[in-house]
Structure formats: C-alpha cells, structure tokens
Amino acid sequence: MMMQGSEEVTVPVYTAVDRERRPAVLRGVSLGPCLDKWSMDYLREKGGDREMDFLHKNFLYRTLPFDVFVQRAAESKHSNFFISEEESYYLRSLGDDPRREPADLRKQFPGLAEDFSIPDFFEPEQFFSCVFRISSCGLQLWTHYDVRERKGRKRWMKMRRQKRETLGSKMGIDCVMDNLLAQVTGKKRVVLYSPRDAQHLYLSGDKSEVLDIDSPDLERYPEFVKARRYECVLEPGDVLFIPALWFHNTLALQFGVGVNVFWRHLKAESYDKKDPYGNKDPVAAARAMQVLERALQALEELPPDYRDFYARRMVLRIQNSAYCPEPDVAVQRCSPTENCH
C-alpha cells in the first residue's frame, strides 16, 4: 500500500549481497531440502512435544509443546486458545541459556537444522547466530532496528486480540549486525527504512512510535511521510539481505517459517562480548551515547536560552564531524537472473 506523498522503492533483486550495503532480495541461493520438507506436519514431527516458553509484548506468559504451537500458528481460528480464537502466534528461538548464548538452529532444533544450509556469504568465524522463526498469518512485527534498549528488551511471542487485518505494529531495527532473512515457507511482506531516515521515524528507543505504517496519523507524525520506504514480498526460497541498522517491519501474508542468520561484519572487538542477542550498540557507540547523556545533563544546569544555543552548537558539531555525505547512487532494479553489484 502506497502512502500518499511518501517515496516508495521496490527492494531490488540480486544474486549476491550488494556491495553498497543496501537491502536486496537474493534469489537462487541454496537453502537445502527445507524448502520441500518443512510442512506443518513435518515441523510438528521433528519438533516433538518439547515444552516451549514464550513471551509476548502484552506480557502474557505461556508454555506450549512445540507441536501444539505449530498447529495453532497455522490455524486461522482456534478451538483452544489463551485470549482469543483469532490470536496470532510468533516464535523467535533463543539460545539454550538465553542470557549467555545466542540462538543457533543447530543446537535448539538439530533435526530441522539438517535440512537448512546456512548461505555462504561470510567467513565462518564471523557467524553469530541462526534464529528460527514461525509466524501466524497476519502477524505484524513493529518497525524496529535490532539493538537493545538500556533497560533490556525481551524477545516475545505475541498474541493479539485484534483481528489480523487490523494488527498494529511498531517499526525498529533488530541487530547491529548484518543478517539474512531466509523465507522457507509462506509469504512475508517486509518494509524497510534507511538509518538516514531515523529523524523521520519518531523513535522511542529502537522502535518507531508509528503503529500503522500504511495509513499513519500524519497529524501526529507529519515527518513520517519524508521517510523513503523500501518494500518487498518474500516468497519461499527468497533471502532478504538486511544491512545492520536498517529499520524493518514485517507482515506475514501466510503462515510462514523463516530463518535469520546474523554475522559480525565489524571487527570482533567492536561488539559487546556479553550480548547473546547481538542487539546491543557497538562498544564505541555505547560510550558515545553515555557521553551524550552526561552532556545533556550538564546543559540542564543552564538557563533555557543558553541551553538552546549550546545544544544547537552541539548538533552542528556532530553534523560536521560525524555525518556521512548523502549517496547519489540510484537504487538498482535487477531481474532474478542478473548479478548486480
């Protein structure tokens, strides 16, 4: 859906990760036999009845056997449910010790990992995590980028009372690392926004306050229309390259299963060693944000007119010293058979 007045760009289709570090749909990537095998019945059989603990943003805590979860996630209406017969389900796998270990499909779901081939787009030592995801049809994740808020951010399964066509979402980023989203079954719409448009997204922490990105309240969020929207629909077998820091919002058009693969594209020392989710700010960025907080506290000691003056000087200093020049390269649009760089 095109929002009036906004600029919409179709995410280009490549056969390799774009060197310009822009989102790209990759086709022809070998993902293994999962594309043929991962039916609902097969997932239930392989996952078995192991107990699964889930968190969701409405703060309900529930435990389900994996095979029951898969069945409910695939249903449009439930005879057994927690809050509503139309509730939606979402699974984001965690490490065996969620506070210390990143998720890894090979450890949490070894039977399924045999069917999935991790795309060969990075060196083995750069690998960080391999996250298994299941979404009910109509489930929409807020616009976000993948970093953790200062007080911590919990992974969750969400079940919403609203009907699927009215599900709201915020947008954010998930990780300060590059990642590939492999769509194994079902279709998923993904909308992305560049980090350069952060000032138009009304951020609260790592998430956008704009709930409905298709029909936003422009009286409340007038700047949102200035953000350039990159959009694609992933089919089974498609792989989406999501560069670090890019905001993204996903909508499951069908019951779907996917796998995210994250890797460290910066030097190893750039990352927090105690971060099992890969969603903390880089070490240098975290230090810079702490300095900024102290600077803002110092400005509070000044009268309003002085505070305003020195705050503007600080902004200009940051713009002149840290901003990158705007790129003038147009987005390429390529057919599935073209190798674009």
N, C-alpha and C positions, 0 to 999 in steps of 0.2 A: 504494500500500500504506500503510495507516494504522498508525503505530507506537503501541502501547498506551500510554496515558497522555499522549500529546502532543496538542496542539491543531492541527488541520489546517483551512486556509482555502482555498477554491477561489478562484483569481485571477479577479476579475470581468471581464466582457466589456464594453468600451466602444466608442464610435465616435470618441473623441478622447482625447488624453492627459489623464489625470486631474490636476486642479489640486492635489490633495492629495499628489501625488508618491508614489503607491503603484503597485506593478506592475499592469498592465492588459493584457488581450488585446484588441487592436484588430482589428475586422473591417470589411470594406467599404473598406479602404484600397487605392488604385490602385497596383499594383506593376509594371504594364506587361506586355508579352507573355511575360515569363519564365515565368509560371505555365503557359503552354501549350507553350512551346518547350523548356524545359530538361530534356530526357530524357538518358539516359546517352549515347546515340549523338550527340546534338546537342552535348553538352558536349565529347565527345572530338573532334568535328569542329572546333568553334570554338577549343578549347584547343590543338589540334595536338600536335606531338611536342616542344614546348619542354621543356628539361630543368628539373626541379623538385628543389630541395634541401629535405630535410625533417629536422627534429629531433624526437625524442620523448623522453619522460621517462625511459625506460630507457637513454638515452644511446647509442642506435644512430643512425648517420648513413648515410643512403641517398639515392641520386639516381634518379629515375624520370622518364620522359617523362610529360607531363600526361595524355595519352590512356590510357596504361597504368595510371596511378594511378587514374583514374576507373573503369576497368574493374575493377580489384582492389577498390576501395572498395565497388563494387556487388555483388561476389560474396559468397556465404556460405562457400565453400571455394575455396582457390586451388590451381591446378596449379603455379604459380610463386609463390614466397614467400621471405621473408627468414628468419623464425624459426619459423613455424608455418603450416600450411594454413588455420588459423582466425584468423589475426591480423587485427586491425582497423586501419583507416587513418583518419587525420584530417588535414585540411588547414586551415590558417589562413593566409591570404595575408599577405605582408609588402610593405613599400614597396620600390621598386627599389634604394634604398640603405637597408637595414633599420635602420642606426644613425642615420640622419638624417631619413628621410622616412616619414610614416605610410602605411599601406596605402590604396590607392584603386582600387576595381574598374575605374574608367575608365582608369587607367594600366596596371595589370597584366593586365587582361582586357578590352580595349576592345571586342572582338567580342561579349562577353557583356553588357557594360555598356549596349550599345544596347537590350537587352531589359528592363533594370531601371530603374524610376523611383524615385528617392530620395523617400520620403514627405516631404511639405511640413509639417513640424512645428517648424521652427526657421528663423531667418534665415540666408541664405546665408553670411554672414561668421562664423557660429557653427560651421559644418561643420569636423569634424576628420578623420574617416577613414571609409572604406567598405570593410569587410572581407568577403572571400569565404570561405565555409566549406563543406567537404564532410565528411560523417561516414559511416563504415560502420554498418550496423545493429548495435545492441547496444553501441556505443561510448559510454562514460560519462565525462564530464569531472568532475574533482573540484570540491567545493564551494569557491568562492573569491570574492573580490571583486577588482576589477581595479586593483590597484596593484602597483608593482614592489618587491620586497624590496631591502634595502640593497645586497646584492652583485649585484643584477641577476637577471632572470628570463627564461629563454629560451622563445620560442614553439616549439611542438613538434608533431610528428606522432607519435602513439603507436600501437605495435603490441604487443598483449598476448598472452602465451602462454595465459592462461586462456580458457575457453570464454566466449562472450558473456554467458550468463546469470549468470556469477559475477564479472563485471568489477567491481572495486572502484574507488572514486573518493574524492578529497578534494573539499571544497567551498571556494569562495573568491569573491572579487569581481574583475572584470576591469578596471574603469575607474573613475576618479574623475569621469567624465563620464556624463551621461545617454546611453542608447542604445536603439535599436530593433532587435530581432532579427526579421527577416523570414524566415519559413519558406516557401521556394519549392516544394520537393518533399519528400515523405516526412513522417513524423510524428515529433515530438520531445516528450518529457516534460521539463518544467522545474520544479524545486523551488527556491523562494526563501526566504530568511530575512532579516528586518529587521536593519539595523545596530544597532538597540536590543537585539537578542538576541545580540550579539557575545560577551558574557560566558558564554554557554551553549554556544558552538560549539567550544571547545578550539582556539583559533587558534595556528598556527605561522606567523608572518609574515602573509601574506594568505590563508592556506588553513586549513581545518579539518582536524584530525587524525582526525576521524570518517570512516572509509573507507566504511562501509556505512550510509547514512542511512535505509534501510528497516528494517534489523534491527541497530541499533547495539549494541555491547557496553556495556550500561548499568552493569555493574560497574566498567568502566574509565572510562566517560563518563556518570556519573549525572545531570549537569546538562543533558545534551543534550535530555532529554525536555521541558524547560521552554521550549525554543525553538519559537515558533509557525511552522508550516510552511505556506507558500503554494504551491499546486501547480496546474499546468495542463498540458494536452496541446495542442500546436500542430499544426494541420492545414495543408495547403498553402494559402497565401494569408493565414494569420494573421500578425499582427505583435504581438510582445510588447514593451511598454514596460518597460525595466529601469532604475529610477532609480539614479543614482550611489550607490555604496557598498553596494548590496544584494547579499548573498551569493546565489550561484546554482549549481545543479548540474543538468547536462543529461544526458539519456539518449536516444540515437537509437533510436526504436522501429522505424524503417525506414531504409534507405539514404536520405540526405537532403542537400539543398543549401540553404544559407541565406546571408543577407547581414546583417551588423551595420552599422548606421550610428551613429557616435558624434558628439556635438556638445558644444561648450563652453557650459554653462548658467550658469557663473560669469563674472565679469569676466575678460578676457583675461590681465591681469597676475596672476591667481590661479594660473596654470598654469606649469609649468616649460617654458621655450621650447626646451629641448634634449631633449624627451621625444617620440620618434617613435611610441610606442605609446599614449600617453595614459594610462599606468598608474603614473605617479609621484604621490606625495602632493602636494596643493596646496602651494605655496611656504610659506605660513604654517604649515600643518600639519607640514611637514618641519622647520621651525625649532623648533616646539614639541616635536617628538619628540627633536630634538637636545638641547634644554634638559632634557628629562626624563631622557635618558641621563646627562647630566652630574650631575643631581640624585641619581640612583640611585648613581652612583659616589661622590658625596660621602657618602651615607648609609652606604656600606660602611666608612667610617672610624669609625663609632660602634659601641659595644657593642650586642649583639643587642636588649636591651630598649629602649634609646634608639632604635635603628633602627626597631623595630616601632612605637614611639609616634609618631615623626615621619612615618613612612610613612602611618600612619592619618590623621594630620592633613592630609597632602598629598592623600590620597584625598578626604577630606571637603571640602577647599577646592575641588578640581576638581568634585566633585558639586554643590556650592552655586553655583559660579561659571559652569560650562560646560554642565551637563546641561540638556536641554530638558524641559519638562513632558510627561508621558505624554498622548498624544492620547486623547480619549474618543469619537471618531467611529468608528462601526462600519463594517466593510467592506461596501461596496455590492455587490449582485449584480444584474446587469442582463442583459437579453436582447440578442441581437445588433442589434436594431432600436432600442434605447433609447440616447439620448445622455446619458450620466451624467457629472456633474461634482461 
